[in-house]
């Protein structure tokens, strides 16, 4: 994940996703594991959904302020999200949640000063 801040606009870009396929596919037989590995040619193919909470607080639930997900008709999705902090300068915690195609969730939090 890459964070870029220009003036009062923050941009988050997904740069990679690492999934332990051996562990996640351990219940599948060897032929099925090989088929799934062959079909996954790009890390973006592992992502089912991702969302950003632009002002995350640890004591509160994750709020989907921005989200993107894959559908059956549209397999593509954006890998960058932006937010304008024009009315809220100062320190913020940005949380990014990613759900992969196997149902695993990951959360990464970064601090930013606008």
Protein Blocks (a to p, Z undefined) as FASTA:
>chain_A
ZZddehjaccdddfbdcddfklmmmmpcfklmmmmmmmmmbfklmpmbdcddfbbcfkbc
cddfbccdddfklmbdcfbdcddfklmgcjdddddddddfkopacdddddddZZ
